Amino acid sequence: MVFRSHMSRALELAADAARQGEVPVGAVIVGPDGDVIAEARNAMRATHDPTAHAEIAAIRAACAALGTERLIGCDLYVTLEPCPMCAAAISAARIARLYYAASDPKSGGVAQGPRIFQHAQCHHKPEVYDGIHAQEAEAQLKAFFAERR
């Protein structure tokens, strides 16, 4: 199978989140066959739920679609480095590969901060690929926060 990135779609979802007043983060989950299983965007403000990060929402939707709590062989594309909460959920869901765009020096949990996948207590570590469309994702985030300052 030929590799196909789904980061462009994640960036579209992030732009939609920004239009709704949410931090612009989008996520797409792809199954082992390459088909999109679920997609989501940040929705904490709309749902009044601090756990409504794009990654969590996409994982919930993918698990519901597949009727399982494990997403073995699935890939996750997300526009921002997952926070510690999302990294732990990615591990629990047994996501095979994580692709993210922008690094998050302030709140990241993969390459920054607590580095969740490096802990001995982490039951599953996905393959991690970063920097995919990083400039576009960083530009979205900077524009979003610049408007609010």
N, C-alpha and C positions, 0 to 999 in steps of 0.2 A: 504494500500500500504506500502511496506517495504522501508525504507529510503536507498537511494543509493547515496553516495557522487560522485560528478563529479570533485573533486579537482585534481585527477590524470591527467585528460585530460587538465585541466587548466594549470597544471605544464608543460605538454608537449608543449602547446601553448607558454608558457613563455620561454621555452628552444629554441623554434623556433625563437621567438623574439630576444633572445640573439645572436643566430647565424646570424641574419640579422643586428646586431649592435644596436638593440633597447633595452631599459631597459626591462628586462625579467618579463613581466606581461602578464598573460593569463586570459581569462574570458569565462565562459560557462553559457548560460541561458537555463533553463529546464522548460518545461510547467507543468501545473497541473497534467497531466497524466504521468509525469516522462520522457517524450521524450525530447531529446535535440532539441531546436528550433534554437539556434544560438551560435556561438563561435567566438572569436576574440583574437588578441594579440595586444600589443602596436605597433603602426606604425607611430609615429610622424615624424621620420626622413624620412622614405620612402615616406610619403604623403605630407611632408612639412606643417603639420597641427598640431598645439599645442593641439588641442582637440581630436586627434586620439588616445586616451587612450583605452585600451582593453575594459573597461566597456562601454564606449560611443559607440564604434564600435559594440559591441555585442547587446546593446540596440537598436541601429538603425536597425541592421539586423533582430532582433527578431520582432520589430514593423513592418518592411516591410513584413516579412514572414507571420505575422498574420493579416496584414492589419488594424492595430489599433495603437493608440498612448499610450495605456495603456497595461501593462503586468500583469494584475490582476491574482493572483494565481501562478505566475512564481517565480522561484528561480534563484539567481545569485551566481555563484561560481567564485571567483577571488583570485589570488595568493598574492595580496598585499592589505592592507587596502585602500579603496578608498579615493582619495583626495577630497577636498571640492566640486570641480566641478562635479566629478563623483557621490558623495553622493547626491548632489542636483538632478542630472539626475535620479538616482535610485528612489528618492522620487517622482519626476514628473512622472516617468513611472509606479509608483504604484507597484514596485516589492514587492512580499510578504515576501521573506526571502533572506537575504544576508549572505553568507558564505565566510569568507576570511581567508587566511593562515597567512601571516606575518603582524605584526603591523608595522606602519610607523610613528615613533616618529617625523620625520622631516616634512612630508607633508600630514599625514593622516587627514581625516576630519570626522571620525566616532567616534573613541575612543580617538583620539588625537586632538590637535588643536581646531578648531571651533566646533567640535561635531555637525554637521549639523542637525542630527535627533533630537537633544534636543532643537532646537530653536522653539519658539512659532510660527514663520512664516512657519515652515515645515508642509506641508499639509498631508504628509503620512510618517509614520515611519515603516520600515520593521522590522521583527524579525531579530536580528543580532546574528550570531554565529562566533566566531573567533578562531584562533589557529589550524585550521584543516590543517595538513601537514605543520605546520609553519616552522619546521626545514629545510625541503627540500626547501621551498620558500626562506628562509633566506640564505641558502647556495647558491642558484642560484644568488641571488642579490649580495652577498658578492663576489662571484667569478667574476661576471660581472664587478663590480666596481674595483676590485683588478687588473684586466687585463688592465684597463684604467689609472691606477695611475703610 
